[in-house]
Amino acid sequence: MPFKNIYIALLLVIGFSAKASMILLPMDETSQQNHLKAYGITYWALDKSYKANWLLNYRGGSFLLPDAEQIRRECQIRGVSFEVLSDSEANSILDEISSPSQNMENVVLEKAPKIAVYTPPGKQPWDDAVTMVLTYAEIPFTAIYDEEVLGDGLLLFDWLHLHHEDFSGQYGKFFGAYRNAPWYIEQKKQAEALAAKLGYAKVSQEKLAVANKIRNFVVAGGFMFAMCSATDSFDIALSAEGVDICEPMFDGDASDPNYQSKIDYNNSFAFKDYVLERNPIVYEFSDIDTTNGRTVLPDVDYFTLMEYSAKWDPIPSMLCQNHTQLVKGFMGQTTAFKADRIKSNVLIMGENKQNGEARYIHGTKGKGMFTFYGGHDPEDYQHRVGDAPTVLDLHPNSPGYRLILNNVLFPAARKKKLKT
């Protein structure tokens, strides 16, 4: 081939690469046809050793990826909207984001976090919103339960989700409505058998041991995310260590007299000054939750996400990325948290101020972090036992589910440890 032709071909290759060097996954309201699967694409790219950029507050928290045929094809297969940017277009966006006048930030995502979901064996995937959305977004996870946790299995993971769970040993406080239901009787029997197998006399003692292992995971630098009853029951279990708060129908003997006075709020992650619900018939753990006293009508049940400085407060900014600041509310055994029951060092990231409740909170514990999200399923307003599963194909742009996936990707932005 003549030198002139080689030179022209080389220019064409260079010119093509300059015009198409990056892929943008827009996350604003109008441009992205599947917000949830866009997180899955970003996770997939990280898992394939591509670098990714999370553009905080730019078009709803968009993702910037290298322009690779493999990534384009994966976007097309999964139905994720993407835009191909030239090198100069990508640099122009990054310049805009870096401007001190813009409340935006470019966060480099380095490595796909290893994800564990704490969930009992045999649970259906649709029983838990996080399991559902991870599966829908095609983000891989490992299901673990008490044996793995007590066997130090958490050391293998960066991020842990707590399934709708009761760590207090009271079987979800379902006794009042479901004590004669076959599924309740069977689950109680299984829980008692597992506790005995692991060397504990009571389920409450075994669940406390699990909660302590999870606490240690966070203190050592892990990321923990919990929804619904796994939020307040986790804190209650930690604060009631050494105190019997279970009535006879739960553990076979009486609770400690005046156990409320023995609660140690210093042991809890997020909550303070709460009063436990002693009546076993009442479907509630304590006065942390707002469910029973709520007067909000379903049609106007929304909560507002807080706005943070992306450059100075990148952590809450990441966790609140969305294409709207107004998120539809949804209920659960623990729907929301009373604002006056939240410790002062815990950040309220989403709230219904009119109702005096927090829906979405975040804090640090030791070297790690935790996020608590009230409610059971962001697209099933009042989830009940036995309800049909949510079909996420009908909600590919769900703001409520986006908050879950923000937490999933969050550990990928963790800074590398300096070598000493």
N, C-alpha and C positions, 0 to 999 in steps of 0.2 A: 504494500500500500504506500503511495507517495506520501512524503512527509507532510505536505499540505493537507491531505485528507485526514491523516492522523491528528494533526493540529486542530482541524475543524471538529472532529469527533470528540477530542478531549474537551474543547470549549463547550460543546453541547452537553457533555456529561457534567462538567462543572456548573454550567448554567442551570441545568435541571435540578442539581442538588441544592443550588442556592435558592431556587424558587420554591422548593418543597422540602424544608428541613425539619419542620415540627408539626405535630398534630395537636389541635386544641379540642378538648371535650368541653363544650360550653355547658354551663350549669344554670343558666338563667331560665326564666319561666317559659319563654316562647321558643327557644332554639333547641332544647334537648328533649328528644322523644322518650327517653328512658333514663331518668336520673339514677335510679337504683342500680341498673346494670353498668352505668358509667363508673361507679365505684369498683365494680367487679373487674372492669377492663383495667383500671389503674392498679388494682391489686395484682392482676395477672401480669401486667407489664413489669411490676417490681419483682414478682416471682421469677420472671424470665431474665432478671438482672438488668433490665432497662432502668434508667433513672426517670423520675417523674417530678414535676413541680406542681404544687398546690397553690393556686393563685387566689389568695384570700381576698374576698370582697370584690373580685373581678368577675363580673357576669355570674353572680351566684356562687362563687367558689369553684371556678373552672380548673381543669387539669391540663397541664401541658406535657406532652410526651414526645419522644423522638419519632420522626417520620420513618416508620419501617413497614414494609409490606405486610409483615406478620400482624402488626397492630391494626392496620387498616382492615385487614381481612377479619380479624376478631371483632372489630366494631360492627362490621357489616353483618356478620353471623348473629351477633347478639342484639342487633337493632339499636345501637348506640350512635347518636348523632356526633359527627366530628367535622372539623374544618382543617384543611391543609394550609399551613402558613409558610410563607417564604422566610428565609433567615432574617431579612430586614423587618418583616411584619412581626415576627416573634420578638425581636429586639426592641421594636417600638412599644410593644405591650409591656415588656419588662421594664423599659425606661419609664413608662407611665406609672407602673406600679411602684417603682422605687422613689418617685417624687415625694418629698416631704408633705406636699399639699394633698396627697391622696391617702385616704384611709384604706390602704391595700398593703399586702405583703406577699412576697414570693417565698414559699417554704419548700425546701428540697426534701423529697421523700426518698429514703435511702434503701430500705429493705422491707420486704413483706413480713409483717409480724406473724408469729405462730399463734394460732387462735384455739382456745379451748372453750367448750360450752359445758357448764356443769348442769347435767340433766339426767334424771333417772332412766335406767334401761327400760325399753318398752314404751317410752313416751312417744306419742305421735308428733311428727314435726310441726303440725299446725297448733300444738298446744303452747308454743312459745314464739313470740314475734321475732326474736333475734335468730333463732334456728331457721325460721321461714325466710327471712330476708337474706341471710347468708346463702341459703340454698338457691334462692331466686337470683341473687347477684353472682352466683357461681364462685363464691369465695370459700375455699376449703377450711374445714374446722374439724377438730377432734372432740367427740363426746366423752366426757369423763364423769365419774361420780365418786362416791365416798371412798371406795377402796383405793382408787388412783390418787385422790387428794391426800389421804392419810399415808399413802406410800410415797409421798414426795414427788408425785407425778407432775405437779405444777412447775417444777424446775425446768421443764421442757418448753414452757410457753411464755409468751410476752403479754398476752391479753386473755382475760378470763371473763366470761359472761355467766352470771348466776341466773339460772332458769327460775321461773315462778316457783318459789320454794319457801318452806317454813323452817327456819333454823332454830326455832324455840322448842321444838318437840311437841307441838300441839296439833299436828296434822292439818295445818292450814285453817284451823278453827272451823272446819266443816261439820263438826259434831252436831250442831243444832239442826241443820237441814238435811244432812246426808248420813247420819250414823247408822241407818239401816240399809243404806245402798250397798249392793255387792262390791262395787269398785272401792268404796271407802273401807269396808271391812278387809278387803284383800290388800289394799295399800298399807293399811296399819299393820297387818300381819307380816307383810314383806319388810317393812321398816324395822319392826321388832326383831325379825330373824337376822337382818343385816347387822343391826347393832350388836346382837349376841355373837354373831360370827366374828365381828371385829373386836370383841372383848369388852363390850360395854353393857352395863346392867339396864340402862334406859336409853331410849331414842334421843332424849334431850341431851344426855351426856355425850353421845356419839356425834350429834349435830354440833354441839359446842366445840368438840375437838376438830371437826371439819372447818368451822368458822375461824378457829384460831390458826389453822394452817393457811386459810385464805388471807387472814390478816397478815401473817408472816410473809406471804407471797407479795402483798402490796408493799409492806414496809421495806422489803428487800429490793423494790424497784419495779414491781409488776403493775399492770394496768387492769383495774377491775371495773366492770360495768354490770349494773343490776337494774331490774325492772320489777314493778309491782310488789308483791309481798317479800321478795328477796332483799328489798331495801331495808325496811323497818325491822323485819324479823331478824336480819343479820345483826343489826346494831343492838337489838334487844337481847339476843343470845350472848353477845360479848359483854354487855353491861350486867347481865344476870349470872355471870360465872360464879359457881359455888352456891347459887340460890335456887331453890326449887320453886318455880313459878307455874308448874303444871298441876292441874286439878286431877283427882283420882281417875276419871275416865280416860285420861291421856297416858298416865304413867303408873297407875295402880296404887298410889299413896297420896296423902294430902300435901298440899303446897305448904311452903314455909309461912308461919304466921307473920303478918306485917311485912311481906316480902318487898312491898313497894319501897320501904325505907332502906332496903339493902342494895338497891340498884346503884351501880357505879357508872355514872354518865361519862367519866373520864375514859372508859374503855370503848365507847362507841365512836364511830367514824364521823357521823354527820349530825346526830340529834342529841338534844339535851332536855332535861326537865319534863320528860314525858311520863304520863300516868298509864300504867298497864291496865288492860281490860280484863278484869278477874272473872267475869261471868263466862262460863264455857259455851253457853248457848249463843252468845253474841259473836257475829262474824267479823271480828276486829281484834287486832293485837293491842292497840294503845290509842292515845289521842294524838299521835303524830299524823295519822291519816285524816283526810277531810271528807271521806265518802259519805258518811251518815248525816253530816250536817250541811251538805251542799244544797244550794238553792238555785244553781245555774241550770237553765233550760238547755236541752241538747242543741237546739238550733243556734244558740249564741255562746256555746261553750268553746272558747278559744283561749290560748295563752300566747303571750308575747315573748319573743326571744330578745335578750339584751344585745345591745350593740357595743362592741369594744374597739379599742385602738388596735388594729391589726399589727402595727409595728411594735407597740409597747406591750400588748397583751395577746401574743399569738396563740396561746393555748386555748383560752375561751373563745377566741375568734375562730379557730379551727373547729371547735366543737359546736359552734352555732352557725356554721355555713349553711345557707339555704337560699331558695329563690323567693322566700317570703319571710317576713318577721312574725306573721300571725299564723299560728299552727292550730289546727282543729284539735280540741280536747277529746279525751277518751277515758273510760273508766276501768277499774280493776279492783281487786281486793284492797290494794293500796293505790288510790287514784292520784292523790297529791299530798303534799306535806304542808302542815301549818307553818307559816313563816316564823312564828315565835318559838317553834321547837327546833329550829336549825341553828347550829353553832355559828358564832360570829366569823370564824375563819373559813367557813364554807361558802362558796360562790353560788348565788342563785342566778342561773342563766336563762331560765324561762319561768314566767309567773303569770298568774291571773290576779292582778293586784286588787281588783274589785272584790274578789272572794277571799283575799288574804291567804293565798296558797301558792306554793312553789311547785312547779312540775318537773323541773330539770335542774339538777344541782351538781356541783363538782368540787372536789377538794383533794388535798394531798395528805399522805400518811407515810411518814418516814421518807424513803426515796421514791415511793410510788404514788399513784394517783387513782382516784375512783370517781365514777359518775353514777348518780342515781336518777332514774327516769320513772316517774309515776305513771300508772296505768298498765294495761295488759296488752292491747293490740291497737296501734295507731289508726287502723282502718276498720275496726270493729268496736263501735262506740260502747256497747255494754255487753262484753263477752260473758257468756254463761257456760256452765259445765255442759258439755255435749254439743255445743254450737258447731256448725259446719266451719271448715277452714276458710280463712281469707284467701281469695284468689288475687295474688299480687299482679298478675297480668292486667287486672282492672285498675291497678293503682301504681303504675310505673313511675309516677312523678310525686309520690307521697312525701310531703314535707316532714311528717311525723317519723316515717321510716328513715328519712335522710339523717336525722339526728343519731339514730343507731349506727349508721354506716360512717358518720363522722368519727365516732369513737373507735370503730374498727380500724380505720386508716391512721388515726392519731399516733399510735406508737411508731409508725414508719418514719415520723419526723423527729424521733428522739435523737439527740446529739450523740455523736460518737465519743466514747471515752478517750481522754488524752492518754497517750503512752507515757509511762514514767520510767 
